[in-house]
Amino acid sequence: MFTPELTRQLATELQQAQDTRTQLEHFSKRFPGMTIEDGYRISRAWVALQLAQGRRVIGHKIGLTSRAMQQSSQIDEPDYGTLLDSMLFSCTPGQVLDIPAHRFIAPRVEVELAFVLKAPLQGPNVTLEQVLAATDYVTPAIEIIDARIEQFDRHSKVMRKVFDTISDNAANAGIVVGAKRAQPTEVDLPWVGAILRCNGVVEETGLAAGVQGHPAIGIAWLANKLAPWDEQLEAGQIVLAGSFTRPVPGQAGDLFEADYGPLGQLKFRFI
């Protein structure tokens, strides 16, 4: 286990990487004995730095929800990170939202569903049914993921390990919301689909069933994973259930459109 001093040092390095938009080398390369728990401690230390600067926690994200992504990361469960108020971008129906590309290092776009809670969820034995009962509404969302730790090692070209991604707040950098809201019992959530376009070209399509069969499963998993840390999901928080498309890279000038059919559209442009 990393010492508290080392944990804070690495969290500070992550903050400096974000401020300068300069990626770090893999923590797992520098510290071969690193564990998943070390990664979550670093992530929490980074969040603490954000809170000290006046940021506010608005929810959580779940990542690595598909089996293929878990296998590529050599793990058998998802990971998670924290959403902050500085990450939230809201748009009105039909609006094309402008998002500054310079806020990110190497942004990529994923299609998800967001659960907004009306009641807290505290593990360790939260069920899918309890998640649905505690949900105020479900709404389409786009997650903008980013990497303060380089994806591929600059020397060996080896891909980063899950410890690195977890340390980096599960790669979360932004969330776009603003489409229609739906009651979780009024929509067949696994069959919610989306089409993601970049500059008019269809880059990805997917169904929410790609998130462990049902997107609410991940919410229950997260509530139960937070319990050993004496944490819970709070009423009013947004929880991103996990992407059901591959990440699509973006840069300044790119227009992204995510069409969720009856649940509306989300549109934004990197400027």
C-alpha atoms as an extended CHARMM CRD file, in Angstrom:
* protein
*
       271  EXT
         1         1  MET       CA              0.0000000000        0.0000000000        0.0000000000  PROA      1               0.0000000000
         2         2  PHE       CA              1.2540000000        3.4800000000       -0.8520000000  PROA      2               0.0000000000
         3         3  THR       CA              2.0770000000        5.8450000000        1.9880000000  PROA      3               0.0000000000
         4         4  PRO       CA             -0.2160000000        8.8570000000        2.4670000000  PROA      4               0.0000000000
         5         5  GLU       CA              2.6620000000       11.0990000000        1.3790000000  PROA      5               0.0000000000
         6         6  LEU       CA              3.1720000000        9.2200000000       -1.8930000000  PROA      6               0.0000000000
         7         7  THR       CA             -0.5740000000        9.1660000000       -2.5320000000  PROA      7               0.0000000000
         8         8  ARG       CA             -0.7880000000       12.9520000000       -2.1360000000  PROA      8               0.0000000000
         9         9  GLN       CA              2.3040000000       13.4350000000       -4.3100000000  PROA      9               0.0000000000
        10        10  LEU       CA              0.8040000000       11.4560000000       -7.1850000000  PROA      10              0.0000000000
        11        11  ALA       CA             -2.5240000000       13.2750000000       -6.8330000000  PROA      11              0.0000000000
        12        12  THR       CA             -0.6220000000       16.5690000000       -7.1080000000  PROA      12              0.0000000000
        13        13  GLU       CA              1.1230000000       15.2920000000      -10.2400000000  PROA      13              0.0000000000
        14        14  LEU       CA             -2.2750000000       14.5250000000      -11.7630000000  PROA      14              0.0000000000
        15        15  GLN       CA             -3.4250000000       18.0510000000      -11.0020000000  PROA      15              0.0000000000
        16        16  GLN       CA             -0.3070000000       19.5210000000      -12.5700000000  PROA      16              0.0000000000
        17        17  ALA       CA             -0.8480000000       17.3440000000      -15.6460000000  PROA      17              0.0000000000
        18        18  GLN       CA             -4.3810000000       18.6940000000      -15.9430000000  PROA      18              0.0000000000
        19        19  ASP       CA             -3.2740000000       22.3000000000      -15.4490000000  PROA      19              0.0000000000
        20        20  THR       CA             -0.4810000000       22.0590000000      -18.0270000000  PROA      20              0.0000000000
        21        21  ARG       CA             -2.2660000000       19.5490000000      -20.3110000000  PROA      21              0.0000000000
        22        22  THR       CA              0.8710000000       17.4290000000      -20.2610000000  PROA      22              0.0000000000
        23        23  GLN       CA              0.4390000000       13.7070000000      -19.7950000000  PROA      23              0.0000000000
        24        24  LEU       CA              2.2770000000       11.6780000000      -17.1680000000  PROA      24              0.0000000000
        25        25  GLU       CA              4.0460000000        8.3690000000      -17.5900000000  PROA      25              0.0000000000
        26        26  HSD       CA              2.2980000000        5.3350000000      -16.1560000000  PROA      26              0.0000000000
        27        27  PHE       CA              2.1930000000        5.1670000000      -12.3740000000  PROA      27              0.0000000000
        28        28  SER       CA              2.1280000000        1.3690000000      -12.6860000000  PROA      28              0.0000000000
        29        29  LYS       CA              5.4750000000        1.5080000000      -14.4930000000  PROA      29              0.0000000000
        30        30  ARG       CA              7.0410000000        3.6610000000      -11.8070000000  PROA      30              0.0000000000
        31        31  PHE       CA              5.5570000000        1.5520000000       -9.0100000000  PROA      31              0.0000000000
        32        32  PRO       CA              5.2400000000       -2.0830000000      -10.1920000000  PROA      32              0.0000000000
        33        33  GLY       CA              3.6720000000       -3.1940000000       -6.9050000000  PROA      33              0.0000000000
        34        34  MET       CA              0.7480000000       -0.7890000000       -7.2960000000  PROA      34              0.0000000000
        35        35  THR       CA             -2.7310000000       -2.1550000000       -6.4630000000  PROA      35              0.0000000000
        36        36  ILE       CA             -6.2830000000       -1.2020000000       -7.4040000000  PROA      36              0.0000000000
        37        37  GLU       CA             -6.7640000000        0.1210000000       -3.8620000000  PROA      37              0.0000000000
        38        38  ASP       CA             -3.7330000000        2.3910000000       -4.3310000000  PROA      38              0.0000000000
        39        39  GLY       CA             -5.3590000000        3.7110000000       -7.4900000000  PROA      39              0.0000000000
        40        40  TYR       CA             -8.6010000000        4.5580000000       -5.6920000000  PROA      40              0.0000000000
        41        41  ARG       CA             -6.6900000000        6.2710000000       -2.8790000000  PROA      41              0.0000000000
        42        42  ILE       CA             -4.8680000000        8.4540000000       -5.4090000000  PROA      42              0.0000000000
        43        43  SER       CA             -8.1610000000        9.2830000000       -7.1100000000  PROA      43              0.0000000000
        44        44  ARG       CA             -9.7300000000       10.2620000000       -3.7910000000  PROA      44              0.0000000000
        45        45  ALA       CA             -6.7010000000       12.4040000000       -2.9480000000  PROA      45              0.0000000000
        46        46  TRP       CA             -7.0930000000       14.1800000000       -6.2920000000  PROA      46              0.0000000000
        47        47  VAL       CA            -10.7920000000       14.7800000000       -5.5930000000  PROA      47              0.0000000000
        48        48  ALA       CA             -9.8070000000       16.2130000000       -2.2070000000  PROA      48              0.0000000000
        49        49  LEU       CA             -7.5740000000       18.7040000000       -4.0400000000  PROA      49              0.0000000000
        50        50  GLN       CA            -10.5400000000       19.7190000000       -6.1790000000  PROA      50              0.0000000000
        51        51  LEU       CA            -12.7930000000       20.1990000000       -3.1540000000  PROA      51              0.0000000000
        52        52  ALA       CA            -10.1270000000       22.3550000000       -1.5300000000  PROA      52              0.0000000000
        53        53  GLN       CA            -10.2780000000       24.5830000000       -4.6230000000  PROA      53              0.0000000000
        54        54  GLY       CA            -14.0360000000       25.0170000000       -4.2640000000  PROA      54              0.0000000000
        55        55  ARG       CA            -15.3030000000       22.2220000000       -6.5130000000  PROA      55              0.0000000000
        56        56  ARG       CA            -18.3820000000       20.2060000000       -5.5560000000  PROA      56              0.0000000000
        57        57  VAL       CA            -19.1680000000       16.5130000000       -5.9800000000  PROA      57              0.0000000000
        58        58  ILE       CA            -22.2620000000       16.0320000000       -8.1710000000  PROA      58              0.0000000000
        59        59  GLY       CA            -22.1190000000       12.2790000000       -8.6590000000  PROA      59              0.0000000000
        60        60  HSD       CA            -20.1260000000        9.3420000000       -9.9390000000  PROA      60              0.0000000000
        61        61  LYS       CA            -19.2500000000        7.4630000000      -13.1130000000  PROA      61              0.0000000000
        62        62  ILE       CA            -18.8360000000        3.7830000000      -13.8170000000  PROA      62              0.0000000000
        63        63  GLY       CA            -16.3550000000        2.6170000000      -16.4390000000  PROA      63              0.0000000000
        64        64  LEU       CA            -15.0760000000       -0.5930000000      -18.0180000000  PROA      64              0.0000000000
        65        65  THR       CA            -18.5990000000       -2.0140000000      -17.9760000000  PROA      65              0.0000000000
        66        66  SER       CA            -18.3090000000       -4.1500000000      -21.1170000000  PROA      66              0.0000000000
        67        67  ARG       CA            -16.7530000000       -7.5960000000      -20.9400000000  PROA      67              0.0000000000
        68        68  ALA       CA            -14.4110000000       -6.7850000000      -23.8070000000  PROA      68              0.0000000000
        69        69  MET       CA            -13.0350000000       -3.7240000000      -22.0010000000  PROA      69              0.0000000000
        70        70  GLN       CA            -12.6010000000       -5.6850000000      -18.7710000000  PROA      70              0.0000000000
        71        71  GLN       CA            -10.6730000000       -8.3980000000      -20.5620000000  PROA      71              0.0000000000
        72        72  SER       CA             -8.4320000000       -5.8590000000      -22.2770000000  PROA      72              0.0000000000
        73        73  SER       CA             -7.7180000000       -4.2960000000      -18.8680000000  PROA      73              0.0000000000
        74        74  GLN       CA             -7.2110000000       -7.7040000000      -17.2480000000  PROA      74              0.0000000000
        75        75  ILE       CA             -9.8820000000       -7.1740000000      -14.5920000000  PROA      75              0.0000000000
        76        76  ASP       CA            -13.1990000000       -8.8570000000      -13.8720000000  PROA      76              0.0000000000
        77        77  GLU       CA            -15.2670000000       -5.8620000000      -12.7370000000  PROA      77              0.0000000000
        78        78  PRO       CA            -15.8980000000       -2.2080000000      -13.6820000000  PROA      78              0.0000000000
        79        79  ASP       CA            -14.1470000000        0.8000000000      -12.1740000000  PROA      79              0.0000000000
        80        80  TYR       CA            -15.5160000000        4.1470000000      -10.9910000000  PROA      80              0.0000000000
        81        81  GLY       CA            -14.7090000000        7.8130000000      -10.5720000000  PROA      81              0.0000000000
        82        82  THR       CA            -16.1710000000       11.0600000000       -9.2100000000  PROA      82              0.0000000000
        83        83  LEU       CA            -18.1460000000       13.7120000000      -11.0850000000  PROA      83              0.0000000000
        84        84  LEU       CA            -17.5150000000       17.3470000000      -10.1330000000  PROA      84              0.0000000000
        85        85  ASP       CA            -19.5720000000       20.4520000000      -10.8800000000  PROA      85              0.0000000000
        86        86  SER       CA            -16.7700000000       21.7590000000      -13.1080000000  PROA      86              0.0000000000
        87        87  MET       CA            -17.2970000000       18.7680000000      -15.4280000000  PROA      87              0.0000000000
        88        88  LEU       CA            -21.0000000000       19.3610000000      -16.1080000000  PROA      88              0.0000000000
        89        89  PHE       CA            -22.1990000000       20.7810000000      -19.4470000000  PROA      89              0.0000000000
        90        90  SER       CA            -25.9530000000       21.2720000000      -19.8920000000  PROA      90              0.0000000000
        91        91  CYS       CA            -27.7660000000       22.0710000000      -23.1220000000  PROA      91              0.0000000000
        92        92  THR       CA            -31.3570000000       22.6530000000      -24.1480000000  PROA      92              0.0000000000
        93        93  PRO       CA            -33.1210000000       20.4990000000      -26.7830000000  PROA      93              0.0000000000
        94        94  GLY       CA            -31.9490000000       21.4580000000      -30.2630000000  PROA      94              0.0000000000
        95        95  GLN       CA            -29.0130000000       23.4730000000      -28.9330000000  PROA      95              0.0000000000
        96        96  VAL       CA            -25.4900000000       22.8780000000      -30.2070000000  PROA      96              0.0000000000
        97        97  LEU       CA            -23.3460000000       23.3710000000      -27.1190000000  PROA      97              0.0000000000
        98        98  ASP       CA            -19.8460000000       24.8040000000      -27.5060000000  PROA      98              0.0000000000
        99        99  ILE       CA            -17.2360000000       23.0770000000      -25.3410000000  PROA      99              0.0000000000
       100       100  PRO       CA            -13.6660000000       24.4360000000      -25.2460000000  PROA      100             0.0000000000
       101       101  ALA       CA            -11.2860000000       21.7600000000      -26.5010000000  PROA      101             0.0000000000
       102       102  HSD       CA             -8.3920000000       23.3540000000      -24.6280000000  PROA      102             0.0000000000
       103       103  ARG       CA             -9.8990000000       22.1020000000      -21.3660000000  PROA      103             0.0000000000
       104       104  PHE       CA             -8.7940000000       18.5940000000      -22.3100000000  PROA      104             0.0000000000
       105       105  ILE       CA             -5.6310000000       16.7740000000      -23.2990000000  PROA      105             0.0000000000
       106       106  ALA       CA             -6.9100000000       13.9870000000      -25.5780000000  PROA      106             0.0000000000
       107       107  PRO       CA            -10.7200000000       13.9660000000      -25.2870000000  PROA      107             0.0000000000
       108       108  ARG       CA            -12.8400000000       11.0230000000      -26.3590000000  PROA      108             0.0000000000
       109       109  VAL       CA            -16.6270000000       10.7570000000      -26.4230000000  PROA      109             0.0000000000
       110       110  GLU       CA            -18.8490000000        7.9560000000      -25.0890000000  PROA      110             0.0000000000
       111       111  VAL       CA            -22.6240000000        7.4190000000      -25.1420000000  PROA      111             0.0000000000
       112       112  GLU       CA            -24.2790000000        6.5800000000      -21.8240000000  PROA      112             0.0000000000
       113       113  LEU       CA            -27.3770000000        6.8050000000      -19.6570000000  PROA      113             0.0000000000
       114       114  ALA       CA            -27.3500000000        8.9310000000      -16.5020000000  PROA      114             0.0000000000
       115       115  PHE       CA            -29.3890000000        8.0320000000      -13.4190000000  PROA      115             0.0000000000
       116       116  VAL       CA            -30.3930000000       10.9660000000      -11.2140000000  PROA      116             0.0000000000
       117       117  LEU       CA            -31.2520000000        9.8060000000       -7.7130000000  PROA      117             0.0000000000
       118       118  LYS       CA            -34.1010000000       10.9380000000       -5.4810000000  PROA      118             0.0000000000
       119       119  ALA       CA            -33.0130000000        8.7960000000       -2.5180000000  PROA      119             0.0000000000
       120       120  PRO       CA            -29.6400000000        7.6110000000       -1.2050000000  PROA      120             0.0000000000
       121       121  LEU       CA            -28.2850000000        4.1470000000       -1.9620000000  PROA      121             0.0000000000
       122       122  GLN       CA            -26.0580000000        2.5960000000        0.6760000000  PROA      122             0.0000000000
       123       123  GLY       CA            -24.3810000000       -0.7990000000        0.2830000000  PROA      123             0.0000000000
       124       124  PRO       CA            -23.4080000000       -3.5030000000        0.7690000000  PROA      124             0.0000000000
       125       125  ASN       CA            -26.5530000000       -5.2600000000       -0.4780000000  PROA      125             0.0000000000
       126       126  VAL       CA            -28.1670000000       -2.8370000000       -2.9210000000  PROA      126             0.0000000000
       127       127  THR       CA            -30.2130000000       -4.5270000000       -5.6820000000  PROA      127             0.0000000000
       128       128  LEU       CA            -31.2760000000       -3.4900000000       -9.1730000000  PROA      128             0.0000000000
       129       129  GLU       CA            -34.8440000000       -3.0730000000       -7.9320000000  PROA      129             0.0000000000
       130       130  GLN       CA            -33.6710000000       -0.7090000000       -5.1880000000  PROA      130             0.0000000000
       131       131  VAL       CA            -31.7740000000        1.3460000000       -7.7600000000  PROA      131             0.0000000000
       132       132  LEU       CA            -34.9050000000        1.7870000000       -9.8660000000  PROA      132             0.0000000000
       133       133  ALA       CA            -36.9440000000        2.7530000000       -6.8010000000  PROA      133             0.0000000000
       134       134  ALA       CA            -34.3250000000        5.3360000000       -5.7500000000  PROA      134             0.0000000000
       135       135  THR       CA            -34.0500000000        6.8850000000       -9.2250000000  PROA      135             0.0000000000
       136       136  ASP       CA            -35.8160000000       10.1770000000       -9.9140000000  PROA      136             0.0000000000
       137       137  TYR       CA            -35.2600000000        9.9240000000      -13.6620000000  PROA      137             0.0000000000
       138       138  VAL       CA            -32.9670000000        8.5410000000      -16.3460000000  PROA      138             0.0000000000
       139       139  THR       CA            -31.5990000000       10.7950000000      -19.0750000000  PROA      139             0.0000000000
       140       140  PRO       CA            -29.2050000000       10.3950000000      -22.0040000000  PROA      140             0.0000000000
       141       141  ALA       CA            -25.6840000000       11.6190000000      -21.3810000000  PROA      141             0.0000000000
       142       142  ILE       CA            -22.3830000000       11.9310000000      -23.1650000000  PROA      142             0.0000000000
       143       143  GLU       CA            -19.2410000000       11.3460000000      -21.1730000000  PROA      143             0.0000000000
       144       144  ILE       CA            -16.0680000000       13.0930000000      -22.2410000000  PROA      144             0.0000000000
       145       145  ILE       CA            -13.1640000000       10.9790000000      -21.1010000000  PROA      145             0.0000000000
       146       146  ASP       CA             -9.5820000000       12.2180000000      -21.0120000000  PROA      146             0.0000000000
       147       147  ALA       CA             -6.1680000000       10.9720000000      -19.9820000000  PROA      147             0.0000000000
       148       148  ARG       CA             -3.7820000000       12.8050000000      -17.7030000000  PROA      148             0.0000000000
       149       149  ILE       CA             -1.8040000000        9.5570000000      -17.6950000000  PROA      149             0.0000000000
       150       150  GLU       CA             -0.7650000000        8.6220000000      -21.2320000000  PROA      150             0.0000000000
       151       151  GLN       CA             -2.6800000000        5.7570000000      -22.8100000000  PROA      151             0.0000000000
       152       152  PHE       CA              0.4360000000        4.1610000000      -24.3050000000  PROA      152             0.0000000000
       153       153  ASP       CA              3.8750000000        4.3490000000      -22.7510000000  PROA      153             0.0000000000
       154       154  ARG       CA              5.9650000000        6.8670000000      -24.6790000000  PROA      154             0.0000000000
       155       155  HSD       CA              8.9300000000        4.4790000000      -24.8090000000  PROA      155             0.0000000000
       156       156  SER       CA              7.6340000000        0.9040000000      -24.9420000000  PROA      156             0.0000000000
       157       157  LYS       CA              4.1730000000        1.6900000000      -26.4090000000  PROA      157             0.0000000000
       158       158  VAL       CA              2.6840000000       -0.6320000000      -23.7830000000  PROA      158             0.0000000000
       159       159  MET       CA             -0.9120000000        0.2510000000      -22.8910000000  PROA      159             0.0000000000
       160       160  ARG       CA             -1.5640000000        1.6830000000      -19.4310000000  PROA      160             0.0000000000
       161       161  LYS       CA             -2.9290000000       -0.6470000000      -16.7490000000  PROA      161             0.0000000000
       162       162  VAL       CA             -6.2210000000       -0.3600000000      -14.9100000000  PROA      162             0.0000000000
       163       163  PHE       CA             -4.3680000000        1.0380000000      -11.8620000000  PROA      163             0.0000000000
       164       164  ASP       CA             -3.4100000000        4.0600000000      -13.9670000000  PROA      164             0.0000000000
       165       165  THR       CA             -6.9450000000        4.6290000000      -15.2370000000  PROA      165             0.0000000000
       166       166  ILE       CA             -8.4170000000        4.3330000000      -11.7410000000  PROA      166             0.0000000000
       167       167  SER       CA             -5.8370000000        6.7960000000      -10.3750000000  PROA      167             0.0000000000
       168       168  ASP       CA             -6.8950000000        9.1990000000      -13.1310000000  PROA      168             0.0000000000
       169       169  ASN       CA            -10.4760000000        9.3450000000      -11.7880000000  PROA      169             0.0000000000
       170       170  ALA       CA            -11.4830000000        6.5370000000      -14.1790000000  PROA      170             0.0000000000
       171       171  ALA       CA            -10.5330000000        8.9120000000      -17.0410000000  PROA      171             0.0000000000
       172       172  ASN       CA            -13.5450000000       11.1620000000      -16.4500000000  PROA      172             0.0000000000
       173       173  ALA       CA            -13.3080000000       14.7780000000      -17.5880000000  PROA      173             0.0000000000
       174       174  GLY       CA            -16.7930000000       15.9220000000      -18.6150000000  PROA      174             0.0000000000
       175       175  ILE       CA            -20.4760000000       15.0630000000      -18.8790000000  PROA      175             0.0000000000
       176       176  VAL       CA            -23.0560000000       16.4980000000      -21.2840000000  PROA      176             0.0000000000
       177       177  VAL       CA            -26.7710000000       16.2960000000      -20.4240000000  PROA      177             0.0000000000
       178       178  GLY       CA            -29.9110000000       18.0080000000      -21.6530000000  PROA      178             0.0000000000
       179       179  ALA       CA            -32.0450000000       15.4750000000      -23.5260000000  PROA      179             0.0000000000
       180       180  LYS       CA            -35.4150000000       14.1660000000      -22.3130000000  PROA      180             0.0000000000
       181       181  ARG       CA            -35.9920000000       12.6840000000      -18.8800000000  PROA      181             0.0000000000
       182       182  ALA       CA            -37.7050000000        9.3320000000      -18.4190000000  PROA      182             0.0000000000
       183       183  GLN       CA            -39.0360000000        7.4560000000      -15.4180000000  PROA      183             0.0000000000
       184       184  PRO       CA            -36.9760000000        4.2770000000      -15.0480000000  PROA      184             0.0000000000
       185       185  THR       CA            -40.1100000000        2.0940000000      -14.9640000000  PROA      185             0.0000000000
       186       186  GLU       CA            -41.5820000000        3.6630000000      -18.1170000000  PROA      186             0.0000000000
       187       187  VAL       CA            -38.6900000000        2.7450000000      -20.4180000000  PROA      187             0.0000000000
       188       188  ASP       CA            -37.2580000000       -0.6690000000      -21.2590000000  PROA      188             0.0000000000
       189       189  LEU       CA            -33.7820000000        0.5080000000      -20.3010000000  PROA      189             0.0000000000
       190       190  PRO       CA            -31.7240000000       -2.3420000000      -21.8030000000  PROA      190             0.0000000000
       191       191  TRP       CA            -33.3110000000       -1.5780000000      -25.1980000000  PROA      191             0.0000000000
       192       192  VAL       CA            -32.5120000000        2.1410000000      -25.1900000000  PROA      192             0.0000000000
       193       193  GLY       CA            -30.3470000000        2.7180000000      -28.2440000000  PROA      193             0.0000000000
       194       194  ALA       CA            -28.1950000000        5.5360000000      -29.5460000000  PROA      194             0.0000000000
       195       195  ILE       CA            -26.4400000000        6.6450000000      -32.7260000000  PROA      195             0.0000000000
       196       196  LEU       CA            -23.2750000000        8.6950000000      -32.3100000000  PROA      196             0.0000000000
       197       197  ARG       CA            -22.1890000000       10.9250000000      -35.2020000000  PROA      197             0.0000000000
       198       198  CYS       CA            -19.0560000000       12.9960000000      -35.5430000000  PROA      198             0.0000000000
       199       199  ASN       CA            -19.1920000000       15.6390000000      -38.2720000000  PROA      199             0.0000000000
       200       200  GLY       CA            -22.2000000000       13.8900000000      -39.7700000000  PROA      200             0.0000000000
       201       201  VAL       CA            -20.5490000000       10.4660000000      -39.9750000000  PROA      201             0.0000000000
       202       202  VAL       CA            -21.9940000000        7.5910000000      -37.9320000000  PROA      202             0.0000000000
       203       203  GLU       CA            -19.1130000000        6.4970000000      -35.7070000000  PROA      203             0.0000000000
       204       204  GLU       CA            -20.9200000000        4.2480000000      -33.2290000000  PROA      204             0.0000000000
       205       205  THR       CA            -24.2760000000        2.6640000000      -32.4540000000  PROA      205             0.0000000000
       206       206  GLY       CA            -25.2440000000        0.7010000000      -29.3770000000  PROA      206             0.0000000000
       207       207  LEU       CA            -27.8360000000       -0.5230000000      -26.9040000000  PROA      207             0.0000000000
       208       208  ALA       CA            -27.8150000000        0.1060000000      -23.1690000000  PROA      208             0.0000000000
       209       209  ALA       CA            -27.9700000000       -3.6810000000      -22.7380000000  PROA      209             0.0000000000
       210       210  GLY       CA            -24.2560000000       -3.5700000000      -23.5230000000  PROA      210             0.0000000000
       211       211  VAL       CA            -23.7840000000       -2.2860000000      -19.9720000000  PROA      211             0.0000000000
       212       212  GLN       CA            -23.8460000000       -5.6040000000      -18.1120000000  PROA      212             0.0000000000
       213       213  GLY       CA            -27.2480000000       -6.4830000000      -19.5450000000  PROA      213             0.0000000000
       214       214  HSD       CA            -29.0390000000       -3.6360000000      -17.7460000000  PROA      214             0.0000000000
       215       215  PRO       CA            -27.6030000000       -0.1920000000      -16.9340000000  PROA      215             0.0000000000
       216       216  ALA       CA            -29.0250000000       -0.2250000000      -13.3890000000  PROA      216             0.0000000000
       217       217  ILE       CA            -26.8430000000       -3.2240000000      -12.5230000000  PROA      217             0.0000000000
       218       218  GLY       CA            -23.7920000000       -0.9720000000      -12.5090000000  PROA      218             0.0000000000
       219       219  ILE       CA            -25.4700000000        1.5160000000      -10.1700000000  PROA      219             0.0000000000
       220       220  ALA       CA            -26.1240000000       -1.2490000000       -7.6360000000  PROA      220             0.0000000000
       221       221  TRP       CA            -22.5470000000       -2.4830000000       -8.0470000000  PROA      221             0.0000000000
       222       222  LEU       CA            -21.1820000000        1.0080000000       -7.3560000000  PROA      222             0.0000000000
       223       223  ALA       CA            -23.2810000000        1.5090000000       -4.2300000000  PROA      223             0.0000000000
       224       224  ASN       CA            -21.9590000000       -1.7770000000       -2.9080000000  PROA      224             0.0000000000
       225       225  LYS       CA            -18.3290000000       -0.9930000000       -3.8230000000  PROA      225             0.0000000000
       226       226  LEU       CA            -18.4770000000        2.3470000000       -1.9980000000  PROA      226             0.0000000000
       227       227  ALA       CA            -19.6860000000        0.7650000000        1.2500000000  PROA      227             0.0000000000
       228       228  PRO       CA            -16.2260000000       -0.3720000000        2.4970000000  PROA      228             0.0000000000
       229       229  TRP       CA            -15.0450000000        3.2430000000        2.1060000000  PROA      229             0.0000000000
       230       230  ASP       CA            -17.9790000000        4.4370000000        4.2920000000  PROA      230             0.0000000000
       231       231  GLU       CA            -19.4300000000        6.2210000000        1.2560000000  PROA      231             0.0000000000
       232       232  GLN       CA            -22.8140000000        6.0470000000       -0.4420000000  PROA      232             0.0000000000
       233       233  LEU       CA            -24.7050000000        7.4090000000       -3.4240000000  PROA      233             0.0000000000
       234       234  GLU       CA            -26.6400000000       10.4910000000       -2.3560000000  PROA      234             0.0000000000
       235       235  ALA       CA            -30.0240000000       11.8690000000       -3.3500000000  PROA      235             0.0000000000
       236       236  GLY       CA            -29.6580000000       14.4020000000       -6.1480000000  PROA      236             0.0000000000
       237       237  GLN       CA            -26.4670000000       12.8790000000       -7.4970000000  PROA      237             0.0000000000
       238       238  ILE       CA            -25.9080000000       11.9280000000      -11.1340000000  PROA      238             0.0000000000
       239       239  VAL       CA            -24.5510000000        8.4530000000      -11.7860000000  PROA      239             0.0000000000
       240       240  LEU       CA            -23.2410000000        7.5660000000      -15.2400000000  PROA      240             0.0000000000
       241       241  ALA       CA            -24.0490000000        3.8990000000      -15.7560000000  PROA      241             0.0000000000
       242       242  GLY       CA            -21.3030000000        3.1340000000      -18.2810000000  PROA      242             0.0000000000
       243       243  SER       CA            -20.7590000000        3.5170000000      -21.9930000000  PROA      243             0.0000000000
       244       244  PHE       CA            -22.4180000000        1.2910000000      -24.5480000000  PROA      244             0.0000000000
       245       245  THR       CA            -20.2340000000        2.5340000000      -27.4030000000  PROA      245             0.0000000000
       246       246  ARG       CA            -16.4980000000        2.6190000000      -27.9260000000  PROA      246             0.0000000000
       247       247  PRO       CA            -14.8110000000        5.9670000000      -27.2160000000  PROA      247             0.0000000000
       248       248  VAL       CA            -14.5610000000        8.2560000000      -30.2570000000  PROA      248             0.0000000000
       249       249  PRO       CA            -11.7050000000       10.8050000000      -30.2800000000  PROA      249             0.0000000000
       250       250  GLY       CA            -12.4880000000       14.4750000000      -30.7960000000  PROA      250             0.0000000000
       251       251  GLN       CA            -10.6610000000       17.7330000000      -31.4160000000  PROA      251             0.0000000000
       252       252  ALA       CA            -11.4040000000       21.4080000000      -31.9560000000  PROA      252             0.0000000000
       253       253  GLY       CA            -13.9520000000       21.8450000000      -34.7350000000  PROA      253             0.0000000000
       254       254  ASP       CA            -15.6090000000       18.4390000000      -34.3520000000  PROA      254             0.0000000000
       255       255  LEU       CA            -19.4080000000       18.3480000000      -34.0740000000  PROA      255             0.0000000000
       256       256  PHE       CA            -20.8340000000       15.4380000000      -32.0910000000  PROA      256             0.0000000000
       257       257  GLU       CA            -24.4840000000       14.3760000000      -32.2230000000  PROA      257             0.0000000000
       258       258  ALA       CA            -25.9420000000       11.5650000000      -30.1200000000  PROA      258             0.0000000000
       259       259  ASP       CA            -29.4600000000       10.5180000000      -31.1240000000  PROA      259             0.0000000000
       260       260  TYR       CA            -31.3770000000        8.4740000000      -28.5480000000  PROA      260             0.0000000000
       261       261  GLY       CA            -34.6020000000        8.2080000000      -30.5340000000  PROA      261             0.0000000000
       262       262  PRO       CA            -37.6380000000        8.9810000000      -28.3280000000  PROA      262             0.0000000000
       263       263  LEU       CA            -35.3000000000       10.2430000000      -25.5810000000  PROA      263             0.0000000000
       264       264  GLY       CA            -33.9830000000       13.0550000000      -27.7680000000  PROA      264             0.0000000000
       265       265  GLN       CA            -30.5860000000       14.2800000000      -28.9270000000  PROA      265             0.0000000000
       266       266  LEU       CA            -27.4350000000       15.7550000000      -27.4710000000  PROA      266             0.0000000000
       267       267  LYS       CA            -25.2700000000       17.9830000000      -29.6670000000  PROA      267             0.0000000000
       268       268  PHE       CA            -21.9990000000       19.7370000000      -28.9550000000  PROA      268             0.0000000000
       269       269  ARG       CA            -18.9950000000       21.0920000000      -30.7660000000  PROA      269             0.0000000000
       270       270  PHE       CA            -15.4100000000       21.2440000000      -29.5770000000  PROA      270             0.0000000000
       271       271  ILE       CA            -14.1940000000       24.7890000000      -30.1670000000  PROA      271             0.0000000000
